[in-house]
Amino acid sequence: MSLLTSLARLRALDEGVAQPVATVRHCHLSARPMVFIPLKLSGEAAAPLAAMLGDDRERPRLLVVPQPRNRDLRFAWAAELAGVLLPYIEGFLAATETVERRNADPYERAVDAPQLIVPNPAGVGFTRLLGRSTRFRRADGPYPVPPEVPLLGRWLTYFAERAAYPGSSLMPAATEELGRHWATGQSGLEDANLAALLGWIADGPVDRRADEAEDPLIWPPAGPATDPGFDAEVLAPAIESGSAERVTEALRTQLEPTWRLMWQAIDLLGGLPAGASVTQRWEQDRGSFSGMAAHLAEGGPPQPRRDGAIAAAARLTRMERAQAAYDVQRAYDDPLVMADHRLTGEAFAGEVVETVPDNTEGEGRSRKLRPLVMIKTDDPVRLPPGASLGTPQRRGQGAELVSASDGLVTLKITKGMGRGKTAAPGAVPEPGERVCYTSLTDDFQGSPNLPDAEATPWTHGGPPREYVPDDEDAQEEWS
């Protein structure tokens, strides 16, 4: 937890209301998100119990497994779920745009993409298990399932994996996104309770809101686990009665309050302006979604149960680069996020007091334009001379720290000034201008030179075996 967030939590506790820790929204919010609230059977890892979902807040769909231990009923429920999710997902594939790429063939990218919003990270985890439990199933052979179930499993696996990708908005968890934008006066564990978290952000006495959030009769858990008292006193007798209507109505009481909370969370996030980098990250999401759709259309195999050594290393590299880029983009988009880095000395802000726009280095044909900028700052500067710097005010511009002493910082601009012998208009800050510079830079990083999967050394398991569907795929248990 950063120092600024800690201070915001203390202030929230003192004032009884959540404090903003962001000035802009750092996630994309679809015009037509699909809210997905899954519930699972207590004591089972991936046995579905019910789900409430839909892209219209006035028309939620409730899907229930009357007897969760009945395999046929579970897969019939999965087929129902596919009947809602697959048309929603595939509806975004009709409109595409051609994207040109340097040194690569152009490709078709969907102009928009689906967005599944779940209440919390546990909902993402259950979605991942549900995808694993269904994507290897087959419509023929032993234990056949409806043909749409394996396709649903592959899409659920994709969305759950994408949820772990830093900066992705294809499957956000409501509690995580709210926690990135507001700080409460309660613990991080309590913030995982959607009702409690929204209680701090909403208006009203915090003591009353906290009491209500802890009462499962008013605000049941947001899933995927249900309240033990409800399981013992309501759900178990309903299942034993054999009445599907009784089970459905019991589960409706658990899901409808969370449904209302989810749309309240969407409204709160939608009230914030989107950060400047959100569009770029959503373009990456759209490209990833389009790639998955193309993989399915070409008859590609389902995602493996676990990555091989080369695939795992490549995935880790992509996620590390994405995390670094996401951290930089959030700081550049949001002064409150940047303030954290100013407190640690990784960034500083101040007023330009003097510039030397025609300063050069080198002689003859090697002479280079290197304008100097002197900045008066009250921030601690804990960066060594020669440190590379970037600035939110002029993205794409690079600078280098020359010196920092007694609140006066000197830096030289090294790129982003244009191609002429003099700096382009506006490239060099003017005296009196307020600027911010930071060591956080989103410079391009090349991919590591990893061998092909077929060249995986024996020390790492050797080349992975090619996936061939067989009847053993159906033997994997749901639990």
C-alpha positions as CSV (number, residue, x, y, z in Angstrom):
1,M,0.0,0.0,0.0
2,S,1.4,3.4,-1.0
3,L,1.8,6.3,1.4
4,L,-0.9,8.3,-0.3
5,T,-3.4,5.5,-0.1
6,S,-2.6,5.0,3.6
7,L,-3.3,8.7,4.2
8,A,-6.5,8.4,2.2
9,R,-7.6,5.4,4.3
10,L,-6.9,7.3,7.5
11,R,-8.9,10.3,6.2
12,A,-11.8,8.0,5.2
13,L,-11.8,6.5,8.7
14,D,-11.9,9.9,10.2
15,E,-14.6,11.3,8.0
16,G,-16.6,8.1,7.6
17,V,-16.7,8.2,3.8
18,A,-14.4,6.8,1.1
19,Q,-11.7,9.1,-0.3
20,P,-10.8,9.3,-4.0
21,V,-7.3,8.0,-4.9
22,A,-7.8,8.6,-8.7
23,T,-9.1,11.6,-10.7
24,V,-9.9,9.5,-13.8
25,R,-11.2,6.1,-14.6
26,H,-8.4,3.6,-15.4
27,C,-10.5,0.9,-17.0
28,H,-12.7,0.8,-20.1
29,L,-16.4,0.7,-19.4
30,S,-18.5,-0.8,-22.1
31,A,-21.7,0.8,-23.3
32,R,-23.3,-2.7,-23.0
33,P,-21.4,-4.7,-20.3
34,M,-22.5,-8.2,-19.4
35,V,-22.9,-8.5,-15.6
36,F,-22.1,-12.1,-14.6
37,I,-22.7,-13.2,-11.0
38,P,-22.0,-16.9,-10.5
39,L,-22.7,-19.0,-7.4
40,K,-21.2,-22.4,-6.7
41,L,-22.2,-25.3,-4.4
42,S,-20.6,-25.1,-1.0
43,G,-17.7,-27.5,-0.6
44,E,-17.2,-28.0,-4.3
45,A,-14.5,-26.2,-6.3
46,A,-16.3,-25.8,-9.6
47,A,-19.9,-27.2,-9.3
48,P,-22.2,-24.4,-10.5
49,L,-25.3,-23.6,-8.4
50,A,-26.7,-20.6,-10.2
51,A,-25.9,-17.4,-12.1
52,M,-27.6,-14.1,-12.6
53,L,-26.5,-12.3,-15.8
54,G,-27.5,-9.9,-18.4
55,D,-26.6,-6.6,-20.2
56,D,-29.9,-4.9,-19.2
57,R,-30.2,-3.8,-15.6
58,E,-34.0,-4.1,-15.8
59,R,-34.0,-7.7,-17.2
60,P,-31.6,-10.0,-15.4
61,R,-31.5,-13.7,-16.4
62,L,-31.5,-16.3,-13.5
63,L,-30.1,-19.7,-14.4
64,V,-30.3,-22.4,-11.6
65,V,-29.1,-26.0,-11.2
66,P,-31.9,-27.6,-9.2
67,Q,-29.7,-30.4,-8.1
68,P,-26.0,-29.4,-8.4
69,R,-24.7,-33.0,-7.9
70,N,-26.6,-34.2,-10.9
71,R,-24.1,-34.2,-13.9
72,D,-26.8,-33.9,-16.6
73,L,-28.4,-31.0,-14.9
74,R,-25.0,-29.2,-14.5
75,F,-24.3,-29.5,-18.2
76,A,-27.8,-28.5,-19.1
77,W,-27.2,-25.4,-17.0
78,A,-23.9,-24.8,-18.9
79,A,-25.8,-25.1,-22.2
80,E,-28.3,-22.4,-20.9
81,L,-25.4,-20.2,-19.9
82,A,-23.9,-20.7,-23.4
83,G,-27.3,-19.7,-24.8
84,V,-26.9,-16.3,-23.2
85,L,-23.2,-15.6,-23.3
86,L,-22.3,-16.9,-26.8
87,P,-24.7,-14.7,-28.7
88,Y,-23.5,-11.7,-26.7
89,I,-19.9,-12.5,-27.4
90,E,-20.3,-13.4,-31.1
91,G,-22.4,-10.3,-31.6
92,F,-19.2,-8.2,-31.5
93,L,-17.6,-10.0,-34.4
94,A,-19.8,-8.6,-37.1
95,A,-18.2,-5.2,-37.4
96,T,-14.4,-5.1,-38.0
97,E,-11.7,-2.7,-39.1
98,T,-8.5,-3.3,-40.9
99,V,-5.4,-2.6,-38.9
100,E,-2.2,-1.9,-40.7
101,R,1.1,-3.0,-39.1
102,R,4.7,-2.2,-39.7
103,N,6.6,-5.1,-41.1
104,A,3.6,-7.4,-40.8
105,D,0.4,-8.2,-42.6
106,P,-2.7,-6.2,-41.8
107,Y,-5.4,-7.9,-39.8
108,E,-9.1,-7.5,-39.0
109,R,-9.9,-6.2,-35.5
110,A,-13.4,-6.0,-34.0
111,V,-14.5,-2.4,-33.6
112,D,-15.8,-3.3,-30.1
113,A,-15.5,-6.2,-27.7
114,P,-17.6,-7.9,-25.0
115,Q,-17.0,-7.0,-21.4
116,L,-17.9,-9.5,-18.6
117,I,-18.1,-7.8,-15.2
118,V,-18.0,-10.0,-12.1
119,P,-18.4,-9.0,-8.5
120,N,-14.9,-9.9,-7.2
121,P,-11.7,-11.8,-8.0
122,A,-13.2,-15.0,-6.6
123,G,-15.8,-14.7,-9.4
124,V,-12.9,-14.6,-11.9
125,G,-11.4,-17.7,-10.3
126,F,-14.7,-19.6,-10.5
127,T,-15.0,-18.6,-14.1
128,R,-11.6,-20.1,-14.8
129,L,-12.5,-23.4,-13.1
130,L,-15.8,-23.5,-15.0
131,G,-14.0,-22.9,-18.3
132,R,-11.5,-25.7,-17.5
133,S,-14.3,-28.1,-16.6
134,T,-16.1,-27.5,-19.9
135,R,-13.7,-26.7,-22.6
136,F,-12.4,-30.3,-23.1
137,R,-15.9,-31.9,-23.2
138,R,-17.2,-33.4,-26.4
139,A,-20.6,-33.7,-28.0
140,D,-20.0,-37.3,-28.9
141,G,-18.4,-40.4,-27.2
142,P,-18.8,-41.1,-23.5
143,Y,-20.5,-38.5,-21.3
144,P,-21.6,-36.3,-24.2
145,V,-22.6,-32.7,-23.6
146,P,-24.5,-30.2,-25.7
147,P,-22.2,-29.0,-28.5
148,E,-22.2,-25.4,-27.3
149,V,-20.7,-26.3,-23.9
150,P,-17.1,-26.8,-25.0
151,L,-17.1,-23.5,-27.0
152,L,-18.5,-21.8,-23.9
153,G,-15.6,-23.3,-21.8
154,R,-13.0,-22.0,-24.2
155,W,-14.4,-18.5,-24.1
156,L,-14.7,-18.5,-20.3
157,T,-11.1,-19.7,-20.0
158,Y,-10.1,-16.9,-22.4
159,F,-11.9,-14.2,-20.3
160,A,-10.5,-15.5,-17.0
161,E,-7.0,-15.6,-18.4
162,R,-7.4,-12.1,-19.8
163,A,-8.6,-10.9,-16.4
164,A,-5.1,-11.6,-15.1
165,Y,-3.5,-9.4,-17.8
166,P,-2.5,-6.0,-16.3
167,G,-4.7,-3.2,-17.7
168,S,-7.2,-5.5,-19.5
169,S,-10.9,-4.5,-19.2
170,L,-12.4,-7.6,-20.8
171,M,-13.3,-9.1,-17.4
172,P,-13.0,-6.6,-14.6
173,A,-13.9,-7.5,-11.0
174,A,-16.1,-4.7,-9.4
175,T,-14.3,-4.7,-6.0
176,E,-10.9,-4.4,-7.6
177,E,-11.8,-1.6,-9.9
178,L,-13.6,0.3,-7.1
179,G,-10.6,-0.2,-4.9
180,R,-8.3,1.3,-7.5
181,H,-10.3,4.5,-7.5
182,W,-11.5,4.9,-3.8
183,A,-9.9,4.2,-0.4
184,T,-12.1,3.2,2.5
185,G,-11.5,3.2,6.2
186,Q,-11.7,-0.6,6.4
187,S,-9.2,-3.4,5.8
188,G,-8.4,-4.8,2.4
189,L,-10.2,-8.0,3.4
190,E,-13.3,-6.1,4.1
191,D,-13.0,-4.2,0.8
192,A,-13.5,-7.6,-0.9
193,N,-17.2,-7.4,0.3
194,L,-18.9,-5.5,-2.4
195,A,-21.7,-4.3,-0.2
196,A,-19.3,-3.0,2.4
197,L,-17.1,-1.3,-0.2
198,L,-20.0,0.4,-1.8
199,G,-21.3,1.4,1.6
200,W,-18.2,3.5,2.2
201,I,-18.5,5.1,-1.2
202,A,-22.2,5.8,-1.0
203,D,-23.8,8.5,1.2
204,G,-25.1,7.9,4.7
205,P,-23.8,7.1,8.2
206,V,-20.9,4.7,7.9
207,D,-21.9,2.7,11.0
208,R,-25.3,1.9,9.7
209,R,-23.9,1.0,6.3
210,A,-21.3,-1.3,7.8
211,D,-23.9,-3.1,10.0
212,E,-26.1,-3.6,6.9
213,A,-23.2,-4.9,4.8
214,E,-22.4,-7.6,7.4
215,D,-26.0,-8.8,7.6
216,P,-26.4,-11.6,5.0
217,L,-30.2,-11.2,5.2
218,I,-29.9,-7.6,3.8
219,W,-26.8,-8.1,1.6
220,P,-26.0,-11.7,0.9
221,P,-22.4,-12.6,-0.2
222,A,-21.6,-11.5,-3.7
223,G,-20.4,-15.1,-4.5
224,P,-19.3,-17.4,-5.7
225,A,-19.6,-18.9,-2.2
226,T,-23.0,-18.6,-0.4
227,D,-23.7,-17.8,3.2
228,P,-23.4,-20.9,5.4
229,G,-26.6,-20.0,7.3
230,F,-28.5,-19.8,4.0
231,D,-27.0,-23.1,2.9
232,A,-28.1,-24.9,6.0
233,E,-31.5,-23.3,6.7
234,V,-32.8,-22.5,3.2
235,L,-30.9,-24.1,0.3
236,A,-30.4,-27.6,1.6
237,P,-34.1,-28.1,2.5
238,A,-35.1,-26.6,-0.9
239,I,-32.8,-29.1,-2.8
240,E,-34.0,-32.0,-0.7
241,S,-37.6,-31.1,-1.5
242,G,-37.0,-31.7,-5.2
243,S,-38.9,-28.5,-6.0
244,A,-37.1,-26.6,-8.8
245,E,-39.3,-23.6,-8.1
246,R,-38.4,-23.5,-4.5
247,V,-34.6,-23.7,-5.2
248,T,-34.9,-21.0,-7.9
249,E,-36.7,-18.6,-5.6
250,A,-34.3,-19.2,-2.8
251,L,-31.3,-18.4,-5.0
252,R,-33.1,-15.4,-6.4
253,T,-33.1,-13.8,-3.0
254,Q,-29.3,-14.3,-2.9
255,L,-28.5,-12.9,-6.3
256,E,-30.9,-9.9,-6.7
257,P,-29.2,-7.7,-4.1
258,T,-25.8,-8.3,-5.7
259,W,-27.3,-7.5,-9.1
260,R,-28.4,-4.1,-7.8
261,L,-24.9,-3.5,-6.3
262,M,-23.2,-4.4,-9.5
263,W,-25.1,-1.7,-11.5
264,Q,-24.4,0.8,-8.7
265,A,-20.7,0.1,-9.1
266,I,-20.9,0.5,-12.9
267,D,-22.7,3.9,-12.4
268,L,-20.0,5.0,-10.0
269,L,-17.1,4.1,-12.3
270,G,-19.0,5.5,-15.3
271,G,-19.2,8.9,-13.4
272,L,-15.4,9.3,-13.7
273,P,-13.8,10.5,-17.0
274,A,-11.7,7.9,-18.8
275,G,-8.0,8.2,-18.6
276,A,-6.1,9.1,-21.7
277,S,-4.5,5.6,-22.0
278,V,-7.8,3.7,-21.6
279,T,-8.6,3.8,-25.3
280,Q,-5.1,2.4,-26.2
281,R,-5.5,-0.5,-23.7
282,W,-9.0,-1.2,-25.0
283,E,-7.6,-1.4,-28.5
284,Q,-5.2,-4.1,-27.3
285,D,-8.2,-5.9,-25.7
286,R,-10.1,-5.7,-29.0
287,G,-7.0,-7.1,-30.8
288,S,-6.7,-10.0,-28.3
289,F,-10.5,-10.8,-28.6
290,S,-10.3,-10.8,-32.4
291,G,-7.3,-13.1,-32.3
292,M,-9.2,-15.6,-30.1
293,A,-12.2,-15.5,-32.4
294,A,-9.9,-16.1,-35.4
295,H,-8.2,-19.0,-33.5
296,L,-11.7,-20.6,-33.0
297,A,-12.8,-20.0,-36.5
298,E,-9.7,-21.7,-37.8
299,G,-10.4,-24.8,-35.7
300,G,-7.6,-24.3,-33.2
301,P,-7.3,-26.6,-30.2
302,P,-8.6,-25.6,-26.8
303,Q,-6.3,-23.9,-24.3
304,P,-3.9,-26.5,-22.7
305,R,-4.4,-27.5,-19.1
306,R,-1.0,-26.0,-18.4
307,D,1.5,-24.1,-20.5
308,G,4.7,-25.6,-21.6
309,A,8.0,-24.1,-20.5
310,I,8.4,-21.8,-23.6
311,A,4.7,-20.7,-23.6
312,A,4.9,-20.0,-19.8
313,A,8.0,-17.9,-20.2
314,A,6.5,-15.9,-23.1
315,R,3.3,-15.4,-21.2
316,L,5.2,-14.2,-18.1
317,T,7.3,-11.8,-20.3
318,R,4.1,-10.3,-21.8
319,M,2.5,-9.8,-18.4
320,E,5.6,-8.2,-16.9
321,R,5.8,-5.7,-19.8
322,A,2.0,-5.1,-19.6
323,Q,2.3,-4.4,-15.9
324,A,5.2,-2.0,-16.3
325,A,3.3,-0.2,-19.1
326,Y,0.1,-0.1,-17.0
327,D,1.9,1.5,-14.1
328,V,3.4,4.2,-16.2
329,Q,0.1,4.9,-18.1
330,R,-1.8,5.3,-14.8
331,A,0.7,7.7,-13.4
332,Y,0.8,9.8,-16.6
333,D,-3.0,9.9,-16.8
334,D,-3.6,10.7,-13.2
335,P,-2.0,13.4,-11.0
336,L,-3.1,11.5,-7.8
337,V,-1.3,8.4,-9.0
338,M,1.7,10.4,-9.9
339,A,1.7,12.0,-6.5
340,D,2.6,8.6,-5.0
341,H,5.8,8.6,-7.1
342,R,6.5,12.2,-6.2
343,L,6.5,11.2,-2.5
344,T,9.0,8.4,-3.1
345,G,11.3,10.6,-5.2
346,E,10.7,8.9,-8.5
347,A,9.0,12.0,-9.9
348,F,9.1,15.7,-9.2
349,A,6.9,18.7,-10.2
350,G,7.8,22.3,-10.3
351,E,8.0,25.6,-12.2
352,V,10.3,26.2,-15.1
353,V,12.6,29.1,-14.2
354,E,15.0,29.1,-17.1
355,T,15.6,27.3,-20.4
356,V,18.4,27.1,-23.0
357,P,16.5,25.9,-26.1
358,D,19.5,26.1,-28.4
359,N,22.0,24.2,-26.3
360,T,23.9,21.6,-28.3
361,E,26.4,18.7,-27.6
362,G,29.1,17.4,-29.9
363,E,31.0,19.0,-32.8
364,G,30.5,19.0,-36.5
365,R,28.2,16.5,-38.0
366,S,27.8,14.8,-34.6
367,R,26.4,17.9,-33.1
368,K,23.0,17.3,-31.4
369,L,20.4,19.6,-30.1
370,R,20.0,19.2,-26.3
371,P,17.9,22.0,-24.8
372,L,18.4,22.6,-21.1
373,V,15.5,23.2,-18.7
374,M,15.9,24.4,-15.1
375,I,13.0,23.6,-12.7
376,K,12.4,24.9,-9.2
377,T,10.7,22.1,-7.1
378,D,9.8,21.4,-3.5
379,D,9.6,17.7,-4.1
380,P,12.4,15.3,-3.0
381,V,14.5,14.2,-6.0
382,R,16.1,10.9,-5.3
383,L,17.3,10.2,-8.9
384,P,21.0,10.0,-9.9
385,P,22.4,12.2,-12.7
386,G,22.0,10.6,-16.0
387,A,18.6,9.1,-15.1
388,S,16.2,8.9,-18.1
389,L,13.0,10.9,-17.6
390,G,9.6,11.3,-19.2
391,T,6.8,13.8,-18.7
392,P,3.0,13.5,-18.8
393,Q,2.8,17.0,-20.4
394,R,4.7,15.9,-23.5
395,R,4.3,12.2,-24.0
396,G,6.9,10.7,-26.2
397,Q,9.5,13.3,-25.1
398,G,12.6,12.0,-23.4
399,A,15.0,13.8,-21.0
400,E,18.0,13.2,-18.9
401,L,18.7,14.5,-15.4
402,V,21.8,16.7,-15.3
403,S,21.8,17.7,-11.7
404,A,19.5,18.3,-8.7
405,S,20.5,20.4,-5.7
406,D,18.8,22.7,-3.2
407,G,15.4,22.4,-5.0
408,L,16.8,23.3,-8.4
409,V,16.8,20.6,-11.1
410,T,18.5,20.8,-14.4
411,L,17.7,18.4,-17.2
412,K,18.3,18.2,-20.9
413,I,15.8,17.1,-23.5
414,T,17.1,14.2,-25.6
415,K,14.2,13.3,-27.9
416,G,10.8,14.5,-29.0
417,M,11.8,17.9,-30.3
418,G,11.3,17.4,-34.0
419,R,13.9,16.8,-36.7
420,G,15.0,20.4,-37.3
421,K,18.1,22.2,-36.1
422,T,15.9,24.0,-33.6
423,A,13.3,22.6,-31.3
424,A,9.7,22.4,-32.6
425,P,7.3,25.1,-31.2
426,G,6.1,23.9,-27.8
427,A,8.7,21.1,-27.5
428,V,10.7,23.0,-24.8
429,P,8.8,24.2,-21.7
430,E,8.5,27.9,-21.3
431,P,9.6,29.8,-18.1
432,G,6.7,29.9,-15.7
433,E,5.2,26.7,-16.9
434,R,4.3,24.0,-14.4
435,V,5.8,20.6,-15.4
436,C,6.3,17.1,-14.0
437,Y,9.1,14.7,-14.8
438,T,9.5,11.1,-13.7
439,S,11.8,8.1,-14.1
440,L,8.7,6.1,-15.1
441,T,9.0,5.7,-18.8
442,D,7.1,3.4,-21.2
443,D,10.0,2.8,-23.5
444,F,9.8,0.0,-26.1
445,Q,11.2,-3.3,-24.9
446,G,12.0,-6.0,-27.4
447,S,10.8,-9.6,-26.8
448,P,13.3,-12.1,-25.4
449,N,14.8,-14.6,-27.8
450,L,13.0,-17.7,-26.7
451,P,13.4,-21.0,-28.6
452,D,10.5,-22.6,-30.5
453,A,8.3,-24.9,-28.5
454,E,9.8,-27.9,-30.4
455,A,13.2,-26.9,-29.1
456,T,12.3,-26.9,-25.4
457,P,15.3,-28.5,-23.6
458,W,14.9,-31.7,-21.7
459,T,15.7,-29.8,-18.5
460,H,12.3,-28.0,-18.9
461,G,10.3,-31.1,-19.9
462,G,11.2,-31.3,-23.6
463,P,8.9,-30.4,-26.4
464,P,5.2,-30.4,-25.3
465,R,3.0,-33.1,-26.8
466,E,0.4,-32.0,-29.4
467,Y,-3.1,-32.0,-28.1
468,V,-5.2,-34.8,-29.5
469,P,-8.9,-35.0,-28.3
470,D,-9.7,-38.4,-26.8
471,D,-12.3,-39.9,-24.5
472,E,-10.2,-39.3,-21.4
473,D,-11.0,-35.6,-21.7
474,A,-14.5,-36.3,-20.3
475,Q,-13.0,-37.9,-17.2
476,E,-11.9,-34.6,-15.6
477,E,-14.2,-34.0,-12.6
478,W,-16.0,-30.7,-12.0
479,S,-15.0,-30.6,-8.4
